[in-house]
Amino acid sequence: MNDVSVLAGNAVRARDRLALIMSQREKLPERHEYFRLKMPAQRQRDGYRSLSSIANWLFDKSSDYGWGIGRAFFWWCFHILAGAVILASVALYRAAAVDSGSFLRMTWNGLLFSFANSLAFLRLGSDGGYLHASYEALKTATNDADWVFDTVGTLQAVLGPILLFLVLLTLRNRFRLG
């Protein structure tokens, strides 16, 4: 073997060893703090009207770049409550007679069905699902307001998993062991 290949082999082994040492000493909170400082600078560099800057801004406001557990959980709960208010309001508006019992029942059914919508991939509100009775109660009370169910259900089916992912991401980032 010639000297060049021996030196190259030693260099590769040294770099591999250095990479191993660096990954063992990596401090994840410091790396994430660097990421949280870098993202606003990227948004400013790219301009505030580009699609990447808008996504960057939404990531900041919804979960503090994957670090704000409370902020991510707030937005996930808010979208469930907003859907519940819309669904229960339409059901109560369309219902023939409203008393305190039906108000509480419709509000509870709206909350349950909104939760089922936000986790649509679990199919909780579909036929045979655990929360299908809430769907049926609201559907009966609304008397042909299907467009409300379709609109709210579609929005929640899209936003629910995204916001839940942000909640889980912030939990992972905050409590990562390593």
Secondary structure, DSSP 8 states (H G I E B T S, - for coil): --HHHHHHHHHHHHHHHHHHHHHHS--HHHHHHHHHHHHHHHHHHH-TTSHHHHHHHHHHHHHTTTT-HHHHHHHHHHHHHHHHHHHHHHHHHH-S---HHHHHHHHHHHHHHHHHHHTGGG-SSSTTSTTHHHHHHHHHHHSS-HHHHHHHHHHHHHHHHHHHHHHHHHHHHHS---
